[in-house]
Amino acid sequence: MNLKQSLIIAVSLGIIAIGSWEFYWRSQGHEPNLDDNKNLWANQRSKLENFDKNTVVFIGSSRILYDIQLDIWKEQTQTNPVMLAAQGSSPLPVFKDIVENTDFNGMLIIGVTPPLLFATTYPGAEFMKRSQSLVDYYYNRTYAQQLNHKLSVPLQKNLAFIRDGDEGWDSDVDLKTLLKQIHLNERSGPIYPPFNNFEEITLERHMKMPERMVTDTAYANTVKKVWTALLSGDFPPPEREGTIQVFTELAKKFQAKGGKLILVRCPSDGLFKEVESKGFPREQFWDELVVKTGAHAYNYQDYEQFQNLFLPEWSHLATKDAQFFTTELIKIMKRDNVLNN
């Protein structure tokens, strides 16, 4: 058999294998899905190197990432939103980066998730490391990493078994995740609830809650089980004074160079709402932060239309409700002359 025939056979077998693997996972209900990762974040961060007066920046944790619908925001405000919120993280490292390393002095909207913002200022804490790693990656990424990401995007958009995410979802179908699902009784130890993917994101980091989280209660409940496991443990007391002091210092620096600062407390429900109400009383945390920063502030608890919105897993709005939340928040901000057309 000559080299040409061997090459044809190898390529053919490869195509058949890839096609069969893809067909199998599609038959299991999986669809191609773009992954939120450091590259998507860094691409948005780069926009602050050449911003204009219509640029609006969002930072915070996953709630504002999910709850602010960028297409609606852009259409109804005629501004250019830049989404720099990051899942499971404190906004402090990103806030510091914007204040100290950019000339941005436009509108900065910060989502306040009490357990993440007020937890600590210690750089080694997981909440801090997650957002700091994004900042570090932006400054240290290589041309090879940027090129690799660009080449991966068409594959992510067209193949269900391809992923390039930083999160380790249990519903992923890459080899590493599949091997992790194999539990040998004598070696496995405790088996935690599966943390299944519940994100749909674009290259602009416009995040939506997948429809499955609304229609498939059992699937949504798998995420609730993870939250229950995480929230049931013992946690050190929040660093209320320290986090408020650091946040306020950054806020004053940002405002001193002409920046407009806005705080937003997105909805929570169920166990999250219970834990946040008990562990982070509003008057001691949110109210004090608002007073000390002098920022415009919007707390969902203050508005009747934001009560009883649907959060399939207690912490993030279903897409339809996120669209409503975004639209209504824009109306309120325009009424307060915070958003000017």
GIRAVEN-V629852 format. One record per pair of residues at least 6 apart in sequence whose ideal C-beta (glycine too) atoms are under 7 Angstrom apart, sorted by the first residue. I is the first residue (numbers start at 0). GAP is how many residues later the second one is. D is the distance in whole Angstrom. If there is no record, write none. Layout:
((I | GAP | D) (I | GAP | D))
This chain:
((20 | 140 | 6) (21 | 137 | 6) (21 | 138 | 6) (21 | 139 | 6) (24 | 135 | 5) (24 | 136 | 5) (24 | 148 | 5) (25 | 134 | 6) (29 | 130 | 4) (29 | 143 | 6) (30 | 129 | 6) (31 | 124 | 6) (31 | 125 | 5) (31 | 126 | 6) (31 | 127 | 6) (31 | 128 | 5) (32 | 167 | 7) (33 | 122 | 5) (33 | 123 | 6) (33 | 167 | 6) (33 | 168 | 7) (34 | 121 | 6) (34 | 128 | 5) (34 | 129 | 5) (34 | 130 | 3) (35 | 129 | 6) (35 | 163 | 6) (35 | 165 | 5) (35 | 169 | 7) (36 | 127 | 6) (36 | 128 | 5) (36 | 129 | 5) (37 | 96 | 6) (37 | 99 | 4) (37 | 128 | 6) (38 | 110 | 4) (39 | 163 | 7) (39 | 165 | 6) (40 | 43 | 7) (40 | 45 | 7) (40 | 93 | 5) (41 | 95 | 6) (41 | 96 | 4) (41 | 99 | 6) (43 | 38 | 5) (43 | 39 | 6) (43 | 40 | 6) (43 | 161 | 6) (44 | 39 | 6) (44 | 93 | 5) (46 | 35 | 5) (47 | 34 | 7) (47 | 50 | 7) (47 | 54 | 5) (47 | 56 | 5) (50 | 53 | 6) (50 | 55 | 7) (52 | 53 | 7) (53 | 25 | 5) (53 | 26 | 5) (54 | 25 | 5) (54 | 27 | 6) (54 | 51 | 5) (55 | 23 | 5) (55 | 24 | 7) (55 | 25 | 5) (55 | 50 | 7) (55 | 51 | 5) (55 | 53 | 7) (56 | 25 | 5) (56 | 27 | 6) (56 | 41 | 7) (56 | 47 | 7) (56 | 51 | 5) (57 | 6 | 6) (57 | 10 | 6) (57 | 23 | 6) (57 | 25 | 5) (57 | 26 | 6) (57 | 27 | 6) (57 | 51 | 5) (58 | 25 | 5) (58 | 26 | 6) (58 | 32 | 5) (58 | 35 | 5) (58 | 36 | 6) (58 | 49 | 7) (58 | 51 | 5) (59 | 25 | 4) (59 | 31 | 5) (59 | 50 | 5) (59 | 51 | 3) (59 | 52 | 7) (59 | 53 | 7) (60 | 24 | 6) (60 | 25 | 7) (60 | 26 | 7) (60 | 27 | 7) (60 | 28 | 6) (60 | 30 | 7) (60 | 50 | 6) (60 | 52 | 4) (60 | 55 | 5) (61 | 23 | 7) (61 | 25 | 4) (61 | 26 | 7) (61 | 254 | 6) (62 | 48 | 6) (62 | 50 | 5) (62 | 203 | 4) (62 | 252 | 6) (62 | 253 | 6) (63 | 21 | 5) (63 | 47 | 3) (63 | 200 | 6) (63 | 202 | 6) (64 | 18 | 6) (64 | 20 | 4) (64 | 22 | 7) (64 | 142 | 5) (65 | 141 | 5) (65 | 143 | 6) (65 | 250 | 4) (65 | 251 | 6) (65 | 256 | 6) (66 | 199 | 5) (66 | 249 | 7) (66 | 250 | 5) (66 | 255 | 5) (66 | 258 | 5) (67 | 258 | 5) (68 | 137 | 7) (68 | 253 | 5) (68 | 254 | 5) (68 | 257 | 5) (69 | 11 | 5) (69 | 13 | 6) (69 | 134 | 6) (69 | 136 | 4) (70 | 135 | 6) (71 | 251 | 6) (71 | 254 | 5) (71 | 255 | 6) (72 | 8 | 5) (72 | 253 | 6) (72 | 257 | 7) (73 | 6 | 7) (73 | 7 | 6) (75 | 251 | 7) (75 | 254 | 5) (76 | 253 | 6) (76 | 262 | 6) (77 | 263 | 6) (82 | 122 | 4) (83 | 10 | 6) (84 | 26 | 6) (85 | 44 | 6) (85 | 45 | 5) (85 | 48 | 6) (87 | 39 | 7) (87 | 42 | 6) (88 | 27 | 7) (88 | 38 | 6) (88 | 41 | 4) (88 | 42 | 4) (89 | 26 | 5) (89 | 27 | 6) (89 | 29 | 7) (89 | 37 | 4) (89 | 38 | 5) (89 | 41 | 6) (90 | 19 | 6) (90 | 26 | 6) (90 | 40 | 7) (91 | 29 | 7) (91 | 36 | 7) (91 | 154 | 6) (91 | 155 | 7) (92 | 35 | 6) (92 | 38 | 4) (92 | 39 | 4) (92 | 42 | 5) (93 | 37 | 5) (93 | 41 | 6) (94 | 15 | 7) (94 | 155 | 5) (95 | 154 | 6) (96 | 38 | 5) (97 | 6 | 6) (97 | 10 | 7) (98 | 151 | 5) (98 | 154 | 5) (98 | 155 | 5) (104 | 152 | 5) (104 | 153 | 4) (104 | 154 | 5) (105 | 153 | 7) (105 | 154 | 7) (106 | 153 | 5) (106 | 155 | 7) (107 | 146 | 6) (107 | 151 | 6) (107 | 153 | 6) (108 | 153 | 5) (108 | 155 | 6) (109 | 153 | 6) (110 | 153 | 5) (110 | 155 | 6) (111 | 151 | 5) (111 | 152 | 7) (111 | 153 | 5) (111 | 174 | 7) (113 | 162 | 5) (113 | 166 | 4) (113 | 171 | 6) (114 | 161 | 6) (114 | 165 | 7) (115 | 11 | 5) (116 | 126 | 6) (117 | 120 | 4) (117 | 121 | 7) (117 | 122 | 6) (117 | 125 | 5) (117 | 162 | 6) (117 | 167 | 6) (118 | 6 | 7) (118 | 8 | 5) (118 | 119 | 6) (118 | 120 | 7) (119 | 7 | 7) (119 | 8 | 7) (119 | 119 | 5) (120 | 118 | 6) (120 | 121 | 5) (120 | 122 | 6) (120 | 125 | 5) (121 | 6 | 7) (122 | 9 | 7) (151 | 12 | 5) (154 | 7 | 5) (155 | 6 | 5) (155 | 7 | 7) (155 | 8 | 6) (160 | 12 | 5) (162 | 9 | 5) (162 | 11 | 5) (167 | 9 | 7) (168 | 26 | 6) (168 | 27 | 6) (168 | 28 | 4) (169 | 7 | 7) (169 | 24 | 4) (169 | 25 | 5) (169 | 26 | 6) (170 | 25 | 4) (170 | 26 | 5) (171 | 25 | 7) (182 | 8 | 6) (191 | 37 | 6) (192 | 29 | 6) (192 | 32 | 4) (192 | 33 | 5) (192 | 36 | 6) (193 | 28 | 6) (194 | 31 | 5) (195 | 23 | 6) (195 | 26 | 5) (195 | 27 | 6) (197 | 11 | 6) (197 | 12 | 6) (197 | 15 | 5) (197 | 25 | 6) (197 | 115 | 7) (198 | 8 | 6) (199 | 8 | 5) (199 | 10 | 5) (200 | 6 | 5) (207 | 111 | 5) (208 | 103 | 7) (208 | 107 | 6) (208 | 108 | 7) (208 | 109 | 5) (208 | 110 | 5) (208 | 113 | 7) (211 | 7 | 6) (212 | 6 | 7) (212 | 7 | 5) (212 | 99 | 4) (212 | 100 | 7) (212 | 105 | 7) (213 | 98 | 6) (213 | 104 | 5) (219 | 92 | 4) (219 | 93 | 5) (222 | 90 | 4) (223 | 89 | 5) (223 | 90 | 6) (226 | 44 | 6) (226 | 45 | 7) (226 | 86 | 7) (226 | 87 | 6) (226 | 88 | 7) (227 | 43 | 6) (230 | 40 | 6) (230 | 44 | 5) (237 | 42 | 7) (239 | 44 | 6) (239 | 45 | 6) (243 | 44 | 6) (243 | 45 | 6) (243 | 48 | 6) (246 | 42 | 6) (246 | 46 | 7) (247 | 44 | 5) (247 | 45 | 5) (250 | 10 | 6) (250 | 42 | 4) (250 | 44 | 6) (253 | 7 | 6) (254 | 6 | 6) (260 | 32 | 6) (260 | 34 | 4) (261 | 33 | 6) (261 | 34 | 5) (261 | 76 | 7) (262 | 26 | 7) (262 | 27 | 6) (262 | 32 | 5) (262 | 34 | 4) (263 | 34 | 5) (264 | 21 | 6) (264 | 33 | 7) (264 | 34 | 4) (264 | 35 | 6) (265 | 34 | 6) (266 | 33 | 5) (266 | 39 | 6) (266 | 42 | 5) (266 | 44 | 6) (266 | 50 | 6) (267 | 8 | 6) (267 | 43 | 7) (267 | 46 | 7) (267 | 47 | 6) (268 | 42 | 4) (268 | 45 | 5) (269 | 44 | 4) (270 | 43 | 6) (271 | 42 | 5) (271 | 43 | 5) (285 | 13 | 6) (289 | 7 | 4) (295 | 42 | 5) (297 | 31 | 6) (297 | 34 | 7) (299 | 6 | 4) (304 | 23 | 5) (305 | 19 | 7) (308 | 8 | 6) (308 | 12 | 4) (308 | 16 | 7) (309 | 7 | 7) (309 | 8 | 5) (309 | 11 | 5) (310 | 6 | 6) (311 | 6 | 6) (316 | 8 | 6) (329 | 9 | 7) (332 | 6 | 4))
